[in-house]
Amino acid sequence: MMRKATAETQQMTYFTISPLMIFPKTLGQFRVYIKQAGNYVLYAAAGEQFTPAHRKKLHDAGVTAVYIRAEQRPDYDKYVEKHLPQILKDATIPTAERAQVLYCASEAVVRDVFETKLPRGLCSRDYVRVTKLVEKSLAFLSEDASLRHLAALTSHDYGVYTHNVHVFVYTMAMLHEMKVDEETQIQTGTGALLHDIGKTRIPKEILDKPGPLSPEERTVINTHPVLGLALCQDVPLPRIAAQCILLHHERLDGSGYPGGLTAELIPAHARILAVADVYDALTTTRVYAPAMAPFPALRLMREDMAGHFDLDMYKRLVMLLSGAKLV
């Protein structure tokens, strides 16, 4: 089954996916490769049915990444969009594994949008992909065990796309507990997945600076909500999603940005996103700060950032994390 790639394919560009994204009992119209001694080796041909044996063989060999040729990304995207709903709904698959699949799918979509669709901005097709992902996630995220297993995946290194996925998970779980209507969940979830898209317009030397930012650098960072909304100007972004992108750094006491809005002027969905955003930033490793444990992060938010957050939303996050056995 495994065949060494030709000299021609060795020169082609590949993208990486998790073996979990090769779903058993499905057909993929793309070729799957693994790496051996620095070479790409064909593991499964286009149109070949994936089986549990495929996954087990990769697992037993300690393979944590497989590769697909960049030109076949559209075929892979269609494959995930077709099969993700049935995988998430399949109760015979352990919840922890389905959580990993959702996380991998979410990160892949957000990474693709952030890394390959800019600087020209978000197009309608990109936006539809993000929205569909949110819709497919709703049923799974309503399961009692889903947050616990997804939360266990949030120890990855800090990155714009991974951070957005983390914030999406916490935000959607809070909305579900509040019994918010489905359309609001979809719009807010879409905004959460895109909320930091403006950071793709911030120079990397500022984003990756290990020490404190200068006042001038902080001013540049603070433009990312406005830049994010500008990047979405060519898509039919609904009001709630747009507000999530623009207002997630506003604070109840007026100390936030870009508008310095106070309590009554900040919509509820932006308040939820603000709490999830700061909590995730504190509890994941960033270039300028190590990850904090959940309880100290929550205490810092409650004591050192008093007046910043909606206290009801903060308490809801604490309740969710308690249910997920994180605090």
C-alpha positions as CSV (number, residue, x, y, z in Angstrom):
1,M,0.0,0.0,0.0
2,M,2.8,2.5,0.8
3,R,4.7,3.7,-2.2
4,K,7.6,6.2,-2.3
5,A,6.8,9.5,-3.9
6,T,8.5,10.3,-7.2
7,A,11.1,13.0,-7.6
8,E,8.3,15.2,-9.1
9,T,6.1,14.9,-6.0
10,Q,9.0,15.5,-3.7
11,Q,9.1,19.0,-5.1
12,M,5.5,19.7,-4.4
13,T,4.0,21.5,-1.4
14,Y,2.1,19.5,1.2
15,F,0.0,20.5,4.1
16,T,-0.3,18.5,7.4
17,I,-3.3,17.0,9.0
18,S,-3.9,14.7,12.0
19,P,-4.5,11.0,11.3
20,L,-7.8,11.5,13.2
21,M,-9.0,13.4,10.1
22,I,-8.9,10.2,8.0
23,F,-12.3,8.9,8.9
24,P,-13.0,5.1,8.7
25,K,-15.4,3.8,6.2
26,T,-15.1,6.9,3.9
27,L,-13.6,7.6,0.5
28,G,-11.2,10.5,0.0
29,Q,-10.6,12.0,-3.5
30,F,-7.1,12.9,-2.5
31,R,-3.8,11.1,-1.9
32,V,-2.5,10.7,1.7
33,Y,1.2,10.6,2.4
34,I,3.4,9.8,5.4
35,K,7.0,10.9,5.9
36,Q,9.8,8.3,6.0
37,A,13.5,9.3,6.2
38,G,12.5,12.8,4.9
39,N,10.6,11.5,1.9
40,Y,6.9,11.6,1.3
41,V,5.6,8.1,0.9
42,L,2.1,7.4,-0.6
43,Y,0.0,5.8,2.1
44,A,-3.5,5.8,0.5
45,A,-4.5,6.6,-3.1
46,A,-7.3,8.8,-4.2
47,G,-10.6,6.9,-4.1
48,E,-9.3,4.3,-1.7
49,Q,-11.6,3.5,1.2
50,F,-10.2,4.3,4.6
51,T,-10.8,1.6,7.2
52,P,-10.2,1.3,11.0
53,A,-7.1,-0.7,10.1
54,H,-5.6,2.3,8.4
55,R,-6.0,4.3,11.6
56,K,-4.6,1.5,13.8
57,K,-1.6,1.0,11.6
58,L,-0.7,4.7,11.8
59,H,-1.3,4.7,15.6
60,D,0.8,1.6,16.2
61,A,3.6,3.2,14.1
62,G,3.5,6.3,16.2
63,V,2.5,8.5,13.2
64,T,1.1,11.8,14.5
65,A,0.8,13.6,11.1
66,V,0.0,12.7,7.6
67,Y,0.3,14.9,4.5
68,I,-1.8,15.9,1.5
69,R,-0.6,17.7,-1.6
70,A,-1.5,21.4,-1.5
71,E,-3.3,21.3,-4.9
72,Q,-5.7,18.8,-3.4
73,R,-6.8,21.0,-0.5
74,P,-10.2,21.7,-2.1
75,D,-10.9,17.9,-2.3
76,Y,-9.9,17.5,1.3
77,D,-12.1,20.4,2.4
78,K,-15.1,18.9,0.7
79,Y,-14.3,15.5,2.3
80,V,-14.3,17.1,5.8
81,E,-17.4,19.1,5.2
82,K,-19.2,16.0,4.0
83,H,-18.2,13.6,6.8
84,L,-17.8,15.8,9.9
85,P,-21.5,15.9,10.9
86,Q,-21.8,12.1,10.9
87,I,-18.6,11.7,12.8
88,L,-19.7,14.2,15.5
89,K,-23.1,12.5,15.9
90,D,-21.7,8.9,16.0
91,A,-22.2,7.9,19.7
92,T,-20.2,4.7,19.0
93,I,-17.0,6.8,18.7
94,P,-15.7,7.9,22.1
95,T,-16.4,11.5,23.0
96,A,-12.8,12.3,23.5
97,E,-12.0,11.2,19.9
98,R,-14.9,13.2,18.5
99,A,-13.6,16.2,20.5
100,Q,-10.2,15.8,18.9
101,V,-11.8,15.6,15.4
102,L,-13.8,18.8,16.0
103,Y,-10.7,20.6,17.3
104,C,-8.6,19.5,14.3
105,A,-11.3,20.4,11.8
106,S,-11.8,23.8,13.5
107,E,-8.1,24.6,13.6
108,A,-7.6,23.6,10.0
109,V,-10.4,25.8,8.8
110,V,-9.3,28.8,10.8
111,R,-5.6,28.3,10.0
112,D,-6.5,28.1,6.3
113,V,-8.5,31.3,6.4
114,F,-5.9,33.2,8.4
115,E,-2.8,32.0,6.6
116,T,-3.9,31.7,2.9
117,K,-6.8,34.1,2.4
118,L,-5.1,37.3,3.3
119,P,-4.1,40.1,2.8
120,R,-6.9,40.4,0.3
121,G,-9.5,39.8,3.0
122,L,-12.2,37.2,3.7
123,C,-14.2,36.0,0.7
124,S,-17.7,34.6,0.7
125,R,-16.6,31.0,0.3
126,D,-14.3,31.4,3.4
127,Y,-17.1,32.8,5.4
128,V,-19.5,30.1,4.4
129,R,-16.9,27.4,5.5
130,V,-16.6,29.0,9.0
131,T,-20.4,29.3,9.4
132,K,-21.0,25.7,8.3
133,L,-18.4,24.6,10.8
134,V,-20.2,26.4,13.6
135,E,-23.6,24.8,12.6
136,K,-22.1,21.3,12.5
137,S,-20.5,21.9,16.0
138,L,-23.7,22.8,17.8
139,A,-25.1,19.3,18.5
140,F,-21.8,18.0,19.7
141,L,-21.0,21.0,21.9
142,S,-24.4,20.4,23.7
143,E,-23.2,17.1,25.0
144,D,-22.3,17.1,28.7
145,A,-18.8,15.6,28.2
146,S,-17.8,17.6,25.2
147,L,-16.3,20.6,27.0
148,R,-14.3,18.5,29.3
149,H,-12.6,16.7,26.4
150,L,-12.2,19.8,24.3
151,A,-10.7,21.7,27.2
152,A,-8.1,19.0,27.6
153,L,-6.9,19.9,24.1
154,T,-6.2,23.6,24.9
155,S,-2.7,23.2,26.1
156,H,-1.3,23.9,22.6
157,D,1.2,26.7,22.0
158,Y,-0.5,30.1,21.6
159,G,-1.3,31.1,18.1
160,V,-3.9,33.3,16.5
161,Y,-5.9,30.4,15.0
162,T,-5.6,28.0,17.9
163,H,-6.6,30.8,20.3
164,N,-9.7,31.5,18.2
165,V,-10.7,27.9,18.3
166,H,-10.3,27.8,22.1
167,V,-12.4,30.9,22.5
168,F,-15.0,29.5,20.2
169,V,-15.3,26.4,22.4
170,Y,-15.7,28.3,25.7
171,T,-18.1,30.8,24.1
172,M,-20.3,28.2,22.5
173,A,-20.5,26.2,25.7
174,M,-21.6,29.3,27.7
175,L,-24.2,30.1,25.1
176,H,-25.6,26.6,25.2
177,E,-25.9,26.8,29.0
178,M,-27.7,30.1,28.7
179,K,-30.2,28.4,26.2
180,V,-29.5,31.1,23.6
181,D,-31.4,30.6,20.3
182,E,-29.5,28.7,17.6
183,E,-29.2,31.6,15.2
184,T,-27.5,33.7,17.8
185,Q,-25.2,30.8,18.6
186,I,-24.2,30.5,15.0
187,Q,-23.5,34.2,14.6
188,T,-21.6,34.4,17.9
189,G,-19.6,31.2,17.1
190,T,-18.7,32.6,13.7
191,G,-17.5,35.8,15.3
192,A,-15.5,33.9,17.9
193,L,-13.7,31.9,15.2
194,L,-12.8,35.1,13.4
195,H,-12.4,37.5,16.4
196,D,-8.7,38.0,16.1
197,I,-8.4,37.9,12.3
198,G,-7.2,41.5,12.4
199,K,-3.9,40.3,14.0
200,T,-2.9,39.0,10.6
201,R,-2.3,42.6,9.7
202,I,-0.1,43.3,12.8
203,P,3.6,43.0,12.2
204,K,5.0,39.7,13.6
205,E,7.8,41.4,15.4
206,I,5.2,43.0,17.6
207,L,3.0,39.9,18.0
208,D,6.1,37.8,18.8
209,K,7.9,40.3,21.1
210,P,8.9,38.4,24.2
211,G,9.1,41.5,26.5
212,P,6.7,44.3,27.3
213,L,5.3,46.4,24.4
214,S,6.1,50.0,24.1
215,P,3.2,52.5,24.1
216,E,3.6,52.8,20.3
217,E,3.5,49.0,19.8
218,R,0.5,48.8,22.1
219,T,-1.3,51.3,20.0
220,V,-0.6,49.2,16.9
221,I,-1.9,46.0,18.6
222,N,-5.1,47.9,19.7
223,T,-6.0,48.4,16.0
224,H,-6.6,44.7,15.4
225,P,-10.4,44.7,16.0
226,V,-11.0,47.5,13.5
227,L,-8.6,45.8,11.0
228,G,-10.4,42.5,11.5
229,L,-13.8,44.0,10.6
230,A,-12.2,45.7,7.6
231,L,-10.9,42.3,6.4
232,C,-14.5,41.0,6.4
233,Q,-16.0,43.9,4.5
234,D,-16.6,41.7,1.4
235,V,-18.8,39.1,3.1
236,P,-22.3,39.3,4.4
237,L,-21.2,39.4,8.0
238,P,-24.3,39.4,10.3
239,R,-24.5,42.1,13.1
240,I,-23.6,39.8,16.0
241,A,-20.6,38.3,14.3
242,A,-19.3,41.8,13.4
243,Q,-19.8,43.0,16.9
244,C,-17.8,40.0,18.3
245,I,-14.9,41.0,16.0
246,L,-15.0,44.7,16.8
247,L,-16.0,44.8,20.5
248,H,-14.3,41.8,22.2
249,H,-11.7,44.1,23.9
250,E,-14.3,46.6,25.2
251,R,-14.5,46.6,29.0
252,L,-17.5,47.4,31.3
253,D,-15.6,50.2,33.1
254,G,-14.7,51.9,29.8
255,S,-11.1,50.9,29.8
256,G,-11.2,48.8,26.7
257,Y,-10.8,49.5,23.0
258,P,-11.3,50.5,20.2
259,G,-14.3,52.6,21.4
260,G,-13.9,52.8,25.2
261,L,-17.6,51.6,25.5
262,T,-19.1,51.2,28.9
263,A,-21.4,48.5,30.3
264,E,-24.8,49.2,28.7
265,L,-23.3,49.8,25.3
266,I,-21.5,46.4,25.1
267,P,-23.7,43.7,23.7
268,A,-24.1,40.4,25.7
269,H,-22.4,38.3,23.1
270,A,-19.3,40.5,23.1
271,R,-19.2,40.3,27.0
272,I,-19.2,36.5,26.8
273,L,-16.4,36.6,24.2
274,A,-14.4,39.0,26.3
275,V,-14.4,36.6,29.3
276,A,-13.5,33.6,27.2
277,D,-10.8,35.5,25.3
278,V,-8.9,36.7,28.4
279,Y,-9.2,33.4,30.2
280,D,-7.8,31.5,27.2
281,A,-5.0,34.0,26.7
282,L,-4.0,33.6,30.4
283,T,-4.1,29.8,30.4
284,T,-2.1,29.1,27.2
285,T,1.6,29.6,26.6
286,R,2.4,32.9,24.9
287,V,5.7,34.2,23.7
288,Y,5.8,36.8,26.5
289,A,4.2,34.8,29.3
290,P,3.9,31.1,30.4
291,A,0.5,29.5,30.8
292,M,-1.3,30.0,34.1
293,A,-3.3,27.2,35.8
294,P,-7.0,27.7,35.5
295,F,-7.7,28.8,39.2
296,P,-5.0,31.5,39.4
297,A,-6.1,32.8,36.0
298,L,-9.7,33.1,37.2
299,R,-8.5,34.7,40.4
300,L,-6.5,37.3,38.5
301,M,-9.5,38.1,36.3
302,R,-11.6,38.5,39.4
303,E,-9.2,40.6,41.5
304,D,-6.7,42.3,39.3
305,M,-9.2,43.0,36.5
306,A,-12.2,43.9,38.6
307,G,-14.6,46.1,36.6
308,H,-13.5,44.7,33.3
309,F,-16.0,41.9,32.9
310,D,-19.7,41.1,33.2
311,L,-19.8,39.3,36.5
312,D,-22.6,37.1,35.4
313,M,-20.7,35.9,32.4
314,Y,-17.6,35.4,34.5
315,K,-19.5,33.2,36.9
316,R,-20.9,31.2,34.0
317,L,-17.4,30.5,32.8
318,V,-16.4,29.4,36.3
319,M,-19.4,27.0,36.5
320,L,-18.5,25.5,33.1
321,L,-14.9,25.0,34.0
322,S,-16.0,23.4,37.3
323,G,-18.2,21.0,35.4
324,A,-15.3,20.2,33.1
325,K,-13.2,19.5,36.3
326,L,-10.7,22.1,35.4
327,V,-11.1,24.1,38.6
